[in-house]
Amino acid sequence: MLKYKAIVFILLAAVLMSGRAYSQDESDKSQKIIISGTVTKVDEVGNIINIKTDQGELAFSVSDSAIIVRNTHDIELMDIKVGHPVTIQYSVYSPGKNIITSIVDNAPGND
């Protein structure tokens, strides 16, 4: 009888652990979106950028690992100025939590 209880316990533990791993994988998924607009505010300290789009003005957090480029050259968030046209890719992790993973600064001119 003890042998069967041990087998049941091991199987139950395996099912619970696989369910927990599945839940973690599901929570890591996010919706990736690409939009274009005009920069209305840049907060370098808080890593926040506001962009005006056809749908209105939206605020985004900029990931520390975000790729930021202009004319195929890497730039920093501080190089992006109000009024610059940008294209961003961001992930929606929950309502109101939009995190930018890449920014293309479409401003004409040199870096």
For each residue, the residues with C-beta under 8 A, 3 or more apart:
1: 4 5
2: 5 6
3: 6 7
4: 1 7 8
5: 1 2 8 9
6: 2 3 9 10
7: 3 4 10 11
8: 4 5 11 12
9: 5 6 12 13
10: 6 7 13 14
11: 7 8 14 15
12: 8 9 15 16
13: 9 10 16 17
14: 10 11 17 18
15: 11 12 18 19
16: 12 13 19 20
17: 13 14 20 21
18: 14 15 21 22
19: 15 16 22 23
20: 16 17 23 24
21: 17 18 24 25
22: 18 19 25 26
23: 19 20 26 27
24: 20 21 27 28
25: 21 22 28 29
26: 22 23 29
27: 23 24
28: 24 25
29: 25 26
30: 91 92 93
31: 91 92
32: 89 90 91 101
33: 89 90 91 92
34: 87 88 89
35: 51 53 87 88 90
36: 53 85 86 87 88 106
37: 51 52 53 54 58 85 86 88
38: 51 52 83 84 85 86
39: 42 49 50 51 52 80 81 82 83 84 85 86
40: 50 51 52 57 82
41: 48 49 50 59 82
42: 39 48 49 50 77 78 80 81 82
43: 46 47 48 49
44: 47 77 78
45:
46: 43
47: 43 44 61 62 63 64 77
48: 41 42 43 59 60 61 62
49: 39 41 42 43 59 60 62 77 80 100 103
50: 39 40 41 42 57 58 59 60
51: 35 37 38 39 40 57 58 60 86 88
52: 37 38 39 40 56 57 58
53: 35 36 37 56 57 58
54: 37
55: 58
56: 52 53
57: 40 50 51 52 53
58: 37 50 51 52 53 55 98
59: 41 48 49 50 98
60: 48 49 50 51 88 90 98 99 100
61: 47 48 97 98 99 100
62: 47 48 49 66 68 77 99 100 103
63: 47 66 99 100 101
64: 47
65: 101
66: 62 63 77 100 101 102 103
67: 74 101 102 103
68: 62 74 75 76 77 79 80 102 103 105
69: 72 73 74 75 102 103 104 105
70: 73 75 79 104 105 106 107 111
71: 110 111
72: 69
73: 69 70 111
74: 67 68 69
75: 68 69 70 79 80 105 111
76: 68 79
77: 42 44 47 49 62 66 68 80 103
78: 42 44
79: 68 70 75 76 105 111
80: 39 42 49 68 75 77 84 86 103 105 107
81: 39 42 84 107
82: 39 40 41 42
83: 38 39
84: 38 39 80 81 105 106 107
85: 36 37 38 39 105 106 107
86: 36 37 38 39 51 80 103 104 105 106
87: 34 35 36 103 104 106
88: 34 35 36 37 51 60 100 102 103 104
89: 32 33 34 100 101 102
90: 32 33 35 60 98 99 100 101
91: 30 31 32 33 98 99 101
92: 30 31 33 95 97 98
93: 30 97 98 99
94: 97
95: 92
96:
97: 61 92 93 94
98: 58 59 60 61 90 91 92 93
99: 60 61 62 63 90 91 93
100: 49 60 61 62 63 66 88 89 90 103
101: 32 63 65 66 67 89 90 91
102: 66 67 68 69 88 89
103: 49 62 66 67 68 69 77 80 86 87 88 100
104: 69 70 86 87 88
105: 68 69 70 75 79 80 84 85 86
106: 36 70 84 85 86 87
107: 70 80 81 84 85
108:
109:
110: 71
111: 70 71 73 75 79
